[in-house]
């Protein structure tokens, strides 16, 4: 899932602390590297789910002709993720953010392996949210995102409560970058991404 990398609409919390130009540059490079890494792996098909829907055909997205762009649709984060899970082709599916500098294809492959025994998989984030969610989507359709307080420390725990009684697996903990503190903590990845050395 990705937001159009435009100043004022993406990484607003980060921009307040490190400036609009640095925040958008960071996001553009992280987005491009994420798409490049994940789309190059033949073990899965990569889609770029974009918001706003009106930006679907914009020139701001990474130039990968083999990555289909699809709209996220309307609603809060949970509603948009549920809509993606409901309309992607059959089989297990994983959704990730595009602002996780440490994410690599091995993390995605591991999450798909976990879905072999679990109905859902989550990659916890230090802030109480999650950077990855995957659903087996068979034999039943799960709806884990109802009444989740997004952008709070309870986002993951509330989502897991919605799946009470289901088999859940956890992927490794990784950090997204929302604040200046996150940016500094992930600086070794961010600096490489911004300068093109990853």
N, C-alpha and C positions, 0 to 999 in steps of 0.2 A: 504494500500500500504506500502511495506517495502523494504528497501535495505538490502542486506546481511550485517550482523553486523561484518564487517571486518575492522581493522585499515587501514586508508588511503583511504577508499571508502565510509565511512559513517560519518556523523557529522564532516566534515572537518573544518568548521568554529569554531565549539565548541572545537574541538581538538587543534586548534591553541592557544586557550586561557586557557584550563584546562588540556591539555595533551591527547595524543592518548589513553592511558590505561583508564583514567577516562571517556573519551567521549564514547568509545566503551562499557565500563561496563554500563554506564548510558543507552545507547541505547539498549543493549541486555536485560537489566532488564525491561525497559519500554516496549519494544516489547513483551516480554514474558507475562508481566502483562496485556497488552492490549489484546492479543490473548486469554489469560485465561479468562478474564472478559467477553469479547464479545462473545466468542464461547460457554460459559456456559449458555447464555440466550436462551431459546427456542422460543422466538418471531421472530427470524430471523435465516438465515443460514449465517455463517461466512466463507469467503474465504480469504486467504492470497495471495495477488498479489505481487510477488517478482521480484526484479531486482538485478543483471543481470539475464537474462533468464537461463544462464548456471548454476546458483546456485540453480535451482529449486529442485534438489534432494540432495543438500548439507545437512550436519548434523548440520548446525549452526542455524536452525530454531527451534522455540518452539515445543516440542514433543506433539502435539495434533493430534491424528489420525483422529478425526472427522472434522478437518479443511483442506479442499482441498487447495493445493497450485497451483496457476496458474501464468503463466508468464505475466509480464506487457507488454512486447513487446518493440519495438523500438520507437524512437522519443522523442520529448520534453514531459514535464509533461502533457500538455494538450492533446497531441496525445495519450499518454498512458492511460489517464483517459477516453477519448472518446472511445478507443478500449475496455476498460473494460465494460463501460456502454452498448456498442453495443453487447457484447457477453455473458453477464450474463443472467441467466434465466429471463423470462418475469416478469413484475411487478416492483414496485418501488425499487430503489437501492440506497444505500448510500456508499460513499467512504470516508474513514478517513485516516489520517496519523497514524504512530505508535510511535510518539514522543510527545504526549500530555499527560503529567502526570495526569492532573485533569479529563480527560475524563472517564466517567462511562457509564454503560448500560442505565441509565436514560436519558442521553443526546441523545443517538441513538434512543431510544423509542420516545422521544419528537420530534426528526427530522422526524421520520416516520409519526407521527401524523400530523405534519405540511404539509407533502406531501398529506394528505387527501384533503386539500383545495388549495394547491399550485402546480405549475408545477415543481418548483425547490426550494431547500432549501440550504442555506449556513450557515456555522458557521464561523463568522468573527474571524480573529486573530489580535492582536494589531499592527502587522507590516504591515498591509494592504493586507495581503493574507487571506487565509481561511483554517481552519483545517478540515472542513467537507463540502462535496457537495453531494446532493441527487437529483435525477431526477425521476419524476413519470414515464416517458418513454411511456406514453399512454395518449391520442390517437396519439400523434405525437412524433417523434424523435427529440430531441433538440441537438444543437451543440454549446455549450456555450464557447468553449475553443480556438477559432480561434484568432490569433494575440494578445494573452495575454502576457504582459511582466512579465514572471515568476520571482520570487525572487525579486520583487520590491514592493514598497508601493502602486502601481496601479493595482496589480494583481486582487483583488476582484472587484474594480470599472470597470476594463476593461471587466471582465467576465460578470458582470451585464449589461453592455452596449450591449453585444452580445445577451442578453435576453430581450431587450427592448420590452415592450408590453406583456410580459408574467407575470403570477402571481408568485411572488417570496416571500418566507418567510425566516426569519432570525432566526437561532438558537442562543443560548447564545454564547458570546465571550469567547474563551479559548486560551491559549498560547501554541505554540510549543516551543521547546528548540533548538535554533540554535547558540546562542552565550553565552559567559560567563555571560553576564548580564541577559539573559533569565534563565540560570541555577541558578543563585543566586536568581532571583525573584521567581522561582518555587522551591526553595531549600527544602521547607518543604515536597513537594511531592517527589522530587528527592532523598532526603536523606532516606526517607522511602522505596522507591523503591530499591535503591542501597543496603540497609541493609536488605531488605526482610520483612519489617514490614507493608506493605500495603496488 
